[in-house]
Amino acid sequence: MGFQSAVVMCGATGEGGYLLAELVWVCTQDSQAALWLWESSAKQWDVKLRDLPLPPGTTAFNFSVHSCFSFGGSFLCWVDLHRGMLLCDLRKDCNFSFIELPQGPPDYDASDYPHGPCAEEFRSVACVHGSVKFLAFNTFVEREPGETFGLAVWTLSPDHSAWSRSYKCSFGDIWANANFQSAGLGQLSPSFPVLSIHQDGVVYLVVNDTSAVGRRLVFNARYLLRVDMGNNNDVQVYQQKTTRIRSQLFASVLL
């Protein structure tokens, strides 16, 4: 289902135990998939065939797993940042449900992304203190009247029935921050938003400082922003020594 279709759940089979799960399409023409489960106590694979409750018109060809994680002691989650999330409840015989995202699919200009849109550049999903949260820029989606460019965090209700907006921050709030201004970044737009899994309201963003030299775009520096949306959108700026920042590492290593 993608390059990130395997989930590890620690403590799922008792103290010191773990569960490994991988979701694999059975037939790319429909929504049937195989859920492979490995319990450390059993030391063998178990497979369960399930018809995934995907929206009409969604198949293996247009549902891609951008991230996956476990939460709540019994839930496995596979996320397509364009379309929504598949939840698997281990306590209900691996029953699947589909959760739509609070923002609709982004409307990209294909000419700006000749190799396809990069969903991680604008959105991310993670479990923060037991709650599933969705972080996204309001780029390429319909905005509310008078709404400026920025980002927001939504929280999924405990019964998984609805999203509520928890935090909101405009690009203007970031640009006006004294730390951002002292870094001399002007009004550069951030990208690759990632949620901190340890601090509610804290998000990490990437800012690239580039300049045009003739017909070439020259890379000057890369910065990592820590934005505390729960503390008046306080911004901390960290210049990076590497030009490669993998957003997948943020939640597991940097946060």
Secondary structure, 3 states (H helix, E strand, C coil): CCCCCEEEEECCCCCCCEEEEEEEECCCCCCEEEEEEEECCCCEEEEEEEECCCCCCCCCCCCCCCEEEEECCCEEEEEECCCEEEEEEHHHCCEEEEECCCCCCCCCCHHHCCCCCCHHHCEEEEEECCEEEEEEECCCCCCCCCCCCEEEEEEECCCCCCEEEEEEEEHHHHHHCHHHHHCCCCCCCCEEEEECCCCCCEEEEEEEEEEEECCEEEEEEEEEEEEECCCCCEEEEEECCCCCCCHHHHHHHHC
